[in-house]
Amino acid sequence: MESVQKEIEDMIREVESYISGVDNPIMRIILRLRYSDGKSWEEVSKVLGPGYSKDAVRKKCERFMAGNGGIDEEKKSFTR
């Protein structure tokens, strides 16, 4: 059980480290709300305000992740 807890803590640190390294402040907010706080795309768009629909926020994030390594689905870890 301790190894599972440590693995989860390591994953959380990895996500936070990845997000902290993002230069674009809006993208950092999007990533933090979505992947750290577990908010839906709709909730993220409401936090960002007018001009940020749930689909626009999702697409912005998808484009960012595709162009910046994103998540390695095989390893279930972030890449750069």
Backbone bond lengths (Angstrom), bond angles and torsions (degrees), N, CA, C in turn:
res aa  C-N    CA-C-N  psi(-1)  N-CA   C-N-CA  omega(-1)  CA-C   N-CA-C  phi
1 M - - - 1.443 - - 1.532 111.29 -
2 E 1.318 117.19 -37.62 1.462 120.74 179.35 1.517 111.29 -63.10
3 S 1.342 117.45 -37.06 1.459 119.80 -179.33 1.528 111.22 -67.34
4 V 1.321 117.59 -33.73 1.458 121.46 177.17 1.524 109.16 -67.21
5 Q 1.315 117.32 -44.42 1.466 121.82 178.51 1.523 110.35 -60.70
6 K 1.336 117.14 -43.71 1.467 120.85 179.59 1.518 110.19 -64.57
7 E 1.311 118.00 -40.49 1.459 121.81 179.21 1.534 110.68 -62.76
8 I 1.315 116.64 -41.60 1.466 121.37 178.03 1.526 110.04 -64.29
9 E 1.326 116.88 -45.48 1.464 120.73 178.97 1.520 111.31 -61.73
10 D 1.341 117.06 -39.73 1.465 121.44 177.48 1.528 110.95 -63.62
11 M 1.325 116.84 -40.54 1.463 121.16 179.15 1.526 111.11 -65.55
12 I 1.316 116.57 -41.36 1.464 120.92 178.05 1.523 110.29 -61.93
13 R 1.321 117.27 -44.56 1.469 121.22 178.19 1.531 110.84 -62.46
14 E 1.323 116.67 -39.43 1.461 121.08 179.91 1.537 110.65 -64.14
15 V 1.327 116.71 -43.42 1.468 121.13 178.78 1.524 109.65 -63.66
16 E 1.322 117.28 -47.42 1.463 120.70 -179.29 1.533 111.68 -62.66
17 S 1.320 116.43 -38.96 1.458 120.54 178.66 1.523 110.41 -65.08
18 Y 1.315 116.99 -43.68 1.458 121.28 178.31 1.530 110.55 -60.06
19 I 1.319 116.14 -49.20 1.467 120.84 -178.24 1.522 111.00 -62.92
20 S 1.303 117.67 -41.54 1.472 121.52 -179.56 1.524 111.94 -63.11
21 G 1.325 117.05 -26.76 1.457 121.48 -178.87 1.520 114.49 -83.54
22 V 1.323 117.56 -3.34 1.465 121.51 -179.47 1.527 109.00 -78.24
23 D 1.335 116.06 126.77 1.469 121.05 -176.55 1.525 113.36 -71.54
24 N 1.311 117.81 -38.59 1.466 122.36 -174.72 1.528 109.90 -75.70
25 P 1.350 118.10 117.72 1.466 120.28 -176.10 1.540 113.88 -63.85
26 I 1.336 117.55 -35.42 1.471 119.65 178.19 1.522 109.76 -66.67
27 M 1.334 116.24 -41.91 1.466 119.34 179.55 1.527 110.42 -65.75
28 R 1.325 117.62 -37.41 1.480 119.91 175.92 1.519 110.46 -59.31
29 I 1.332 116.59 -43.34 1.468 120.50 179.26 1.526 109.89 -62.94
30 I 1.330 116.72 -46.78 1.469 120.72 179.81 1.523 110.46 -58.05
31 L 1.316 116.54 -49.67 1.472 120.51 -178.07 1.525 111.58 -63.26
32 R 1.326 116.14 -42.99 1.466 119.40 -178.57 1.532 110.74 -64.60
33 L 1.331 116.62 -46.01 1.466 119.90 -179.87 1.529 111.35 -62.86
34 R 1.322 115.88 -42.68 1.465 120.09 -175.64 1.527 112.12 -75.88
35 Y 1.337 116.98 -50.85 1.469 120.25 -170.15 1.523 114.49 -96.25
36 S 1.314 118.73 -25.99 1.471 119.64 176.31 1.516 111.14 -92.79
37 D 1.338 116.03 -43.07 1.464 120.28 -175.87 1.525 113.05 -92.80
38 G 1.337 116.99 -12.21 1.468 120.81 176.32 1.521 114.78 71.66
39 K 1.312 116.78 25.39 1.470 119.81 -178.80 1.529 110.47 -77.55
40 S 1.324 115.42 152.24 1.465 121.16 175.43 1.528 108.40 -73.24
41 W 1.342 115.96 165.78 1.462 119.23 177.04 1.521 110.36 -61.11
42 E 1.309 116.92 -36.77 1.465 120.13 178.49 1.527 111.19 -63.52
43 E 1.334 116.74 -43.55 1.463 120.39 178.58 1.527 111.15 -63.97
44 V 1.339 116.58 -39.66 1.466 120.42 177.93 1.522 109.83 -62.15
45 S 1.334 116.58 -44.55 1.463 119.83 -178.63 1.528 111.78 -63.58
46 K 1.315 117.03 -35.68 1.474 120.07 178.85 1.526 111.33 -67.68
47 V 1.330 116.98 -37.28 1.462 120.10 177.86 1.526 110.06 -64.73
48 L 1.327 117.12 -40.65 1.465 121.29 -178.15 1.526 112.20 -73.60
49 G 1.327 117.36 -27.79 1.453 120.53 174.75 1.516 114.57 95.48
50 P 1.341 115.38 -169.65 1.464 121.21 -177.26 1.529 111.63 -55.25
51 G 1.318 115.77 142.68 1.457 120.34 -179.68 1.521 113.12 94.09
52 Y 1.311 116.36 -6.00 1.463 121.33 -179.62 1.532 109.38 -124.72
53 S 1.327 116.51 83.95 1.468 119.80 176.45 1.523 108.95 -72.54
54 K 1.324 116.24 163.32 1.474 119.02 -179.50 1.524 110.48 -61.43
55 D 1.336 117.43 -38.00 1.467 119.90 179.66 1.526 111.37 -69.93
56 A 1.330 117.31 -38.97 1.462 120.80 179.10 1.533 110.52 -64.09
57 V 1.321 116.81 -42.03 1.462 121.21 179.46 1.530 110.46 -65.74
58 R 1.317 116.77 -44.07 1.469 121.22 179.33 1.524 110.42 -60.91
59 K 1.333 116.73 -46.88 1.469 120.66 -179.04 1.525 111.36 -65.60
60 K 1.314 116.64 -39.82 1.466 120.99 177.80 1.529 109.65 -59.69
61 C 1.311 116.45 -43.69 1.464 121.73 179.53 1.529 110.82 -66.96
62 E 1.321 117.03 -44.17 1.468 120.88 179.95 1.527 110.83 -61.27
63 R 1.337 117.03 -43.39 1.469 120.61 178.90 1.530 110.52 -64.60
64 F 1.316 116.06 -41.45 1.462 120.05 178.65 1.526 110.20 -61.56
65 M 1.317 116.51 -48.95 1.468 120.54 -177.24 1.531 111.19 -64.12
66 A 1.333 117.42 -38.12 1.462 120.76 179.28 1.528 111.13 -66.50
67 G 1.323 116.71 -35.46 1.460 120.75 -177.79 1.509 114.96 -87.71
68 N 1.320 117.49 -8.55 1.465 121.02 -175.57 1.519 113.41 -127.34
69 G 1.297 116.16 28.35 1.450 119.02 178.78 1.506 112.26 90.33
70 G 1.320 117.11 -55.55 1.461 120.86 178.14 1.503 112.89 66.37
71 I 1.313 115.25 -139.77 1.458 121.44 -176.94 1.519 108.88 -104.34
72 D 1.321 116.73 129.01 1.449 122.33 172.91 1.518 106.64 -81.74
73 E 1.324 117.36 104.84 1.464 121.71 -173.80 1.523 112.93 -63.63
74 E 1.338 117.32 -31.29 1.464 119.00 179.00 1.518 111.31 -68.79
75 K 1.320 116.04 -44.32 1.464 120.78 -178.21 1.513 112.02 -88.63
76 K 1.363 116.90 -11.70 1.465 122.28 -176.19 1.516 110.01 55.33
77 S 1.334 115.46 43.35 1.453 119.62 178.48 1.519 109.31 -140.22
78 F 1.326 116.34 163.84 1.454 121.63 179.22 1.521 109.19 -80.86
79 T 1.335 115.32 147.00 1.451 120.97 175.31 1.514 108.34 -128.25
80 R 1.282 117.97 161.59 1.484 122.14 176.31 1.503 108.97 -126.66
